[in-house]
Amino acid sequence: MADAAHLDGARAPSWLKVIRKPHKSSTKHWVFQEKCNQPISQGDRLLFTSVPFGADEAEAWWLCFDALQLLDRELSDVDSILADSKRKQFAMRGVQGAGQADRLCKWLQTDGWLPVDTRIRVSDVASLARELGGEQLYGRNRLVPLRELLQNASDAIRARSFLQSWPPERGEVIVRVGADKEGHFVEVIDNGVGMSPTVMASYLLDFGRSFWSDSQLSEELPGLLASGFESTGKYGIGFFSVFMWSKHIRVISRRYRDSQADTHVLEFAAGLESRPLLRKATGPECLQDGGTVIRVWVEQDPEAPGGVLHFPRSSGRAAKRSLAVTCLWICPALDTNLFVQHGNESKNPVLHASDWTSVSDEELIRRVVTTHSDTGDEIEQRRRTDELLMALASMLRPLYDGDGNLVGRMALIPSRWRNDWSAFGVVTVGGLRSASLTGVAGLLLGSSTRASRDAAVPVVPLPQLQVWAREQESLVVAETEDPEALLECASTVRVCGPIPEILPIAEGHGGLKTAAQIRKWRPIPSEVILVQDASLALLRRKFGKIDLFPNVLAVNVGLRSLVCGDYKRPFDSWPPDIDRFHDLTLMGAAAQLVAELWGVPSGDLMKFLDKARDRVAIGMSGDKEVRTSAAILRKSGPSAAKR
């Protein structure tokens, strides 16, 4: 305490400052201590005064303000300890003006500026947690609380496996539904690291403060930071999503290395509006092993119509799904064993730890497809799934990161499902569903891009993704001859970066054209017209058969985004290292091939792709010339001139 009070110029003499030449952060300490006079007593308060601080010394003034606040707290704490222990108290019990900048500046003077405390404050923490920890962040997705509880449970088990070198089969999460004398409930049980009462009372109740990234992690779980452990949870807000379901919540936890008698209970009886009760567990509440049990009481049977685990399809029809299917939909790649349980019945396995890496292609596809929330009734589900499995056959291929770790299993969809492309692929973060894959079937591991975890980017490196795309081209060609399916698959390959080599990328005079055919274009045209394939389709509805001119290519100008989240534009950030929009489109691929054919820089042509002109002649329908909007590229230099 004496050291904390030593803040005057005697501690920072000017001659020593000249010798040491302190760096920028230390300079602020020297400045404020140089300016401070020795404190004097004012009743039971220390009074600090100073020479004026100029506007360029404002940061030093605020540093002094913080130092005096610290000293004031220490004096007050010591005074309370002495009083409680009935010992003689110190004469000084605080600092005059500490904590109030407008008062302190009467004695710590300023010159030409006024200290206004502009630090961010939250006056109503409960309201903030209720709003941002609920629908305002997550929307009206009723499964979010279960997802967040499963994520927290898997993080806790992963941490324990690192600390105790557990094999995967030791970790266990149980999702249980049932009813007791207080009503229906949903309960999530794990045998992870558990929580001490300190963690329960501080981090669990501190909105936005993540235990996994806090300095106290080393004290609570020594050795975890050095073990290579990485948590899925990063924001310290997920637990508060449970208040979307209910106000009555009970958390029972026992730190894994503590005794059974050290189990504690944190109970919310009225949500965030009242203070929760922290107490020692009694009787059957005491956990036999480390871990956590979170029980959320809900208004009605969670699986009944209107229940928290019974949710509508996009069509508005109620979706009756088993608890196991719901859990599998939420976390198809969980790295711990997952079970479901109804009341006091035996628990039933949902998945084994990281079994997505080893289950058959068929089982993985069924896991992703049959749990999709927008599919039809069960008979239709099975029919669609069976057809898809027949189409995919053995097309699923593994994808690895740079260290050889499996980060995905995926296949292009060579089928007619072009209006339902997001139903068959998923990106997971920490094993939990976070985004959809379009145009492909399977699963990729990813990293989250939003606190709400409704968007993610895959972790597979771009070179590995491109190798996968090349192999898929030949597999698709062997599977289907449907022109539309081939072009759709080409769009997906293009999103991965490379120009498709085997799949057709455009329609030209005489039919579909591959990259090789465009490179061998003879005679080489001095002018190439690029028309949108959608425009050509509309014209054919009007005119019937249209024969394209020899120098016309009909291409898809749109972007077939591979990753799709609710609020995400995937092509802004993934695949990575691709700068221009048309580096991902088939129209861009056609322009690059034409530039290669002409021996000119592709950038000279790419920048004109979006400058289409109206009424460009593209072909004949019988004896009638057909005109529409199109871009014109000329060998002498790209142009958008009228034909």
GIRAKA-V820082 format. One record per backbone hydrogen bond with DSSP energy under -0.5 kcal/mol. NH is the residue of the N-H (numbers start at 1). CO is the residue of the C=O. E is the energy in kcal/mol with one decimal. If there is no record, write none. Layout:
NH:CO:E ; NH:CO:E
This chain:
5:1:-1.5 ; 6:2:-0.6 ; 6:3:-0.8 ; 7:5:-1.7 ; 9:36:-1.7 ; 11:8:-1.8 ; 12:9:-0.9 ; 17:13:-1.5 ; 18:14:-1.7 ; 19:15:-1.5 ; 20:16:-2.7 ; 21:17:-2.3 ; 27:23:-2.1 ; 28:24:-1.0 ; 29:25:-0.6 ; 29:26:-0.5 ; 30:26:-1.9 ; 31:27:-2.7 ; 32:28:-2.0 ; 33:29:-1.9 ; 34:30:-2.4 ; 35:31:-1.6 ; 36:32:-1.2 ; 37:49:-2.8 ; 40:47:-2.2 ; 42:45:-3.3 ; 45:42:-1.3 ; 46:94:-2.5 ; 47:40:-3.3 ; 48:46:-0.6 ; 50:107:-1.6 ; 51:35:-1.6 ; 53:109:-1.9 ; 54:52:-0.5 ; 55:111:-0.5 ; 57:54:-1.8 ; 58:55:-1.3 ; 61:57:-1.8 ; 62:58:-2.4 ; 63:59:-1.8 ; 64:60:-2.0 ; 65:61:-2.4 ; 66:62:-2.3 ; 67:63:-2.2 ; 68:64:-2.4 ; 69:65:-1.8 ; 70:66:-2.2 ; 71:67:-2.1 ; 72:68:-2.5 ; 73:69:-2.2 ; 74:70:-2.2 ; 75:71:-2.5 ; 76:72:-2.2 ; 77:73:-2.8 ; 78:74:-2.5 ; 79:75:-2.2 ; 80:76:-2.0 ; 81:77:-2.2 ; 82:78:-2.6 ; 83:79:-2.3 ; 84:80:-2.6 ; 85:81:-1.9 ; 86:83:-1.3 ; 87:82:-2.9 ; 93:44:-3.4 ; 94:44:-0.6 ; 96:46:-2.9 ; 98:95:-1.6 ; 100:97:-1.8 ; 103:100:-0.9 ; 104:100:-2.7 ; 105:101:-1.8 ; 106:103:-1.8 ; 107:104:-1.7 ; 108:104:-3.1 ; 109:107:-1.2 ; 111:53:-2.7 ; 112:110:-0.5 ; 116:114:-0.7 ; 117:115:-0.5 ; 118:116:-1.0 ; 123:121:-0.5 ; 125:123:-0.6 ; 128:124:-2.1 ; 129:125:-2.8 ; 130:126:-2.3 ; 131:127:-2.4 ; 132:128:-2.8 ; 133:129:-1.5 ; 134:131:-1.0 ; 136:131:-1.1 ; 137:131:-0.6 ; 137:134:-1.2 ; 138:134:-2.7 ; 139:135:-2.5 ; 141:138:-0.5 ; 142:140:-0.9 ; 144:141:-1.4 ; 147:143:-2.4 ; 148:144:-2.8 ; 149:145:-2.3 ; 150:146:-2.5 ; 151:147:-2.3 ; 152:148:-2.5 ; 153:149:-2.2 ; 154:150:-2.4 ; 155:151:-2.4 ; 156:152:-2.2 ; 157:153:-2.1 ; 158:154:-2.5 ; 159:155:-2.4 ; 160:156:-1.9 ; 161:157:-2.4 ; 162:158:-1.7 ; 163:159:-2.1 ; 164:160:-2.7 ; 165:161:-0.7 ; 166:161:-1.0 ; 170:167:-2.1 ; 171:167:-0.5 ; 171:168:-0.9 ; 173:337:-2.3 ; 174:189:-2.6 ; 175:339:-2.5 ; 176:174:-0.6 ; 176:187:-3.4 ; 177:341:-2.1 ; 178:185:-1.8 ; 180:183:-2.1 ; 183:180:-1.6 ; 184:298:-0.5 ; 185:178:-2.6 ; 186:296:-2.3 ; 187:176:-3.3 ; 188:294:-2.2 ; 189:174:-2.6 ; 190:292:-2.4 ; 191:172:-1.0 ; 193:156:-1.0 ; 200:196:-2.4 ; 201:197:-2.3 ; 202:198:-1.5 ; 203:199:-0.5 ; 204:199:-2.0 ; 206:202:-0.7 ; 206:203:-0.7 ; 207:205:-0.9 ; 208:236:-2.4 ; 209:206:-1.9 ; 209:236:-0.7 ; 210:208:-0.7 ; 213:210:-0.7 ; 214:211:-1.4 ; 217:214:-1.6 ; 218:215:-1.2 ; 219:216:-0.5 ; 220:216:-2.5 ; 221:217:-3.0 ; 224:221:-1.9 ; 227:223:-0.5 ; 227:224:-1.1 ; 228:225:-0.7 ; 229:224:-1.0 ; 240:237:-0.8 ; 241:238:-1.8 ; 242:239:-1.8 ; 243:240:-1.3 ; 244:241:-2.2 ; 245:242:-1.5 ; 246:242:-1.5 ; 249:247:-0.8 ; 249:268:-1.9 ; 250:295:-2.5 ; 251:266:-3.0 ; 252:250:-0.5 ; 252:293:-2.8 ; 253:264:-2.4 ; 254:291:-2.4 ; 256:193:-2.8 ; 258:255:-2.2 ; 262:259:-1.6 ; 263:260:-1.4 ; 264:253:-2.5 ; 265:279:-3.4 ; 266:251:-3.0 ; 267:277:-2.6 ; 268:249:-3.5 ; 269:267:-0.6 ; 271:247:-2.6 ; 273:270:-1.1 ; 274:271:-0.6 ; 277:267:-2.5 ; 278:276:-0.5 ; 279:265:-2.7 ; 279:277:-0.5 ; 281:263:-2.6 ; 285:282:-2.2 ; 286:283:-1.6 ; 291:254:-2.4 ; 292:190:-1.3 ; 293:252:-3.0 ; 294:188:-2.4 ; 295:250:-2.6 ; 295:293:-0.6 ; 296:186:-3.0 ; 297:248:-2.0 ; 297:295:-0.5 ; 298:184:-2.1 ; 304:301:-1.5 ; 307:304:-3.1 ; 309:302:-2.4 ; 310:307:-1.6 ; 311:309:-0.5 ; 313:317:-2.8 ; 316:313:-1.8 ; 319:311:-1.2 ; 320:318:-0.6 ; 321:319:-0.8 ; 326:322:-2.2 ; 327:323:-2.4 ; 328:324:-2.4 ; 329:325:-2.3 ; 330:326:-1.8 ; 331:327:-2.3 ; 333:431:-2.1 ; 334:331:-1.0 ; 337:168:-0.6 ; 337:171:-1.1 ; 338:351:-2.4 ; 339:173:-2.6 ; 340:348:-2.4 ; 341:175:-2.2 ; 343:177:-3.4 ; 343:341:-0.6 ; 345:342:-2.4 ; 348:340:-3.1 ; 350:338:-3.2 ; 351:338:-1.3 ; 354:334:-2.8 ; 355:352:-2.2 ; 357:354:-1.6 ; 358:355:-1.2 ; 359:355:-2.3 ; 364:360:-2.5 ; 365:361:-2.4 ; 366:362:-2.5 ; 367:363:-2.2 ; 368:364:-1.8 ; 369:365:-3.2 ; 370:366:-1.8 ; 372:369:-2.1 ; 375:372:-1.2 ; 381:377:-2.9 ; 382:378:-2.5 ; 383:379:-2.2 ; 384:380:-2.7 ; 385:381:-2.6 ; 386:382:-2.7 ; 387:383:-2.4 ; 388:384:-2.4 ; 389:385:-2.7 ; 390:386:-2.0 ; 391:387:-2.2 ; 392:388:-2.8 ; 393:389:-2.3 ; 395:392:-1.8 ; 397:410:-2.1 ; 399:408:-2.5 ; 401:405:-2.2 ; 404:401:-1.8 ; 407:399:-3.0 ; 408:399:-1.0 ; 409:443:-2.6 ; 410:397:-2.2 ; 411:441:-2.2 ; 413:439:-1.6 ; 414:412:-0.8 ; 415:413:-1.2 ; 418:416:-2.0 ; 420:417:-0.8 ; 423:420:-1.2 ; 424:421:-0.5 ; 425:437:-0.6 ; 426:442:-1.6 ; 427:435:-2.7 ; 428:444:-2.4 ; 429:432:-2.8 ; 432:429:-1.6 ; 433:330:-3.5 ; 434:427:-2.7 ; 435:427:-1.6 ; 436:564:-2.8 ; 437:425:-1.6 ; 438:562:-2.3 ; 439:421:-0.8 ; 441:411:-3.0 ; 442:424:-2.2 ; 443:409:-2.7 ; 444:426:-2.1 ; 445:407:-2.9 ; 446:428:-2.9 ; 447:457:-2.4 ; 449:455:-1.8 ; 450:455:-0.6 ; 453:450:-1.5 ; 457:447:-2.3 ; 459:445:-2.2 ; 465:461:-2.0 ; 466:462:-2.4 ; 467:463:-1.9 ; 468:464:-2.2 ; 469:465:-2.2 ; 470:466:-2.1 ; 471:467:-1.9 ; 472:468:-2.2 ; 473:469:-1.4 ; 474:470:-1.0 ; 475:471:-1.4 ; 476:472:-2.6 ; 477:473:-2.2 ; 478:474:-1.5 ; 479:475:-0.7 ; 479:476:-1.0 ; 480:476:-2.2 ; 486:482:-2.5 ; 487:483:-2.3 ; 488:484:-2.3 ; 489:485:-2.4 ; 490:486:-2.0 ; 491:487:-1.9 ; 492:488:-1.7 ; 493:489:-2.4 ; 494:490:-2.4 ; 495:491:-1.5 ; 496:492:-0.9 ; 496:493:-0.8 ; 497:494:-1.9 ; 505:513:-2.6 ; 506:513:-1.4 ; 507:554:-2.4 ; 508:511:-3.3 ; 511:508:-2.1 ; 513:506:-3.4 ; 516:501:-0.5 ; 518:514:-1.9 ; 519:515:-2.3 ; 520:516:-1.3 ; 521:518:-1.4 ; 528:633:-3.0 ; 529:551:-2.6 ; 530:528:-0.5 ; 530:631:-2.7 ; 531:529:-0.6 ; 531:553:-2.4 ; 533:555:-2.3 ; 536:532:-1.8 ; 537:533:-2.1 ; 538:534:-1.9 ; 539:535:-2.2 ; 540:536:-2.1 ; 541:537:-1.4 ; 542:538:-1.2 ; 543:539:-3.4 ; 544:540:-1.8 ; 547:620:-3.1 ; 548:546:-0.7 ; 549:618:-2.5 ; 552:549:-1.9 ; 553:529:-2.7 ; 554:507:-3.2 ; 555:531:-2.4 ; 555:553:-0.6 ; 557:555:-0.6 ; 560:558:-0.6 ; 561:559:-1.4 ; 564:436:-2.8 ; 566:454:-1.1 ; 568:565:-0.7 ; 570:568:-0.8 ; 572:569:-2.1 ; 573:570:-1.7 ; 574:570:-3.0 ; 583:580:-1.4 ; 584:581:-1.9 ; 586:556:-0.6 ; 587:556:-1.3 ; 589:585:-1.7 ; 590:586:-2.5 ; 591:587:-2.2 ; 592:588:-2.3 ; 593:589:-2.2 ; 594:590:-2.3 ; 595:591:-2.5 ; 596:592:-2.2 ; 597:593:-2.3 ; 598:594:-2.2 ; 599:595:-1.3 ; 600:595:-2.3 ; 604:601:-1.3 ; 605:601:-0.6 ; 605:602:-1.2 ; 606:602:-2.8 ; 607:603:-1.5 ; 608:605:-1.8 ; 609:606:-1.6 ; 611:608:-1.6 ; 613:630:-3.0 ; 616:628:-3.2 ; 618:626:-2.7 ; 619:626:-1.0 ; 620:547:-2.4 ; 621:624:-3.1 ; 622:620:-0.5 ; 624:621:-1.8 ; 626:619:-3.0 ; 628:616:-2.2 ; 630:613:-2.3 ; 631:530:-2.4 ; 633:528:-3.0 ; 635:526:-3.2 ; 637:634:-1.8 ; 639:632:-1.2
